[in-house]
Amino acid sequence: MIENLNSNNIENDEFNLNNEDSDYIDLITKLREIKSNIALLEKTIFK
């Protein structure tokens, strides 16, 4: 029974790590988009 619980905990931890990795990748993607938008705005403003 204890082995079963430990196995489930490990699987849940791995799932949580995968979700966190995905969240970080999404965040980095959004930050890159924001950076690009800011660069375009700067070009427009300082023309």
Summary of the structure (lengths in Angstrom):
residues: 47
radius of gyration: 20.5
end to end distance: 69.5
largest distance: 69.5
contacts: 87
relative contact order: 0.07
helix: 94%
strand: 0%
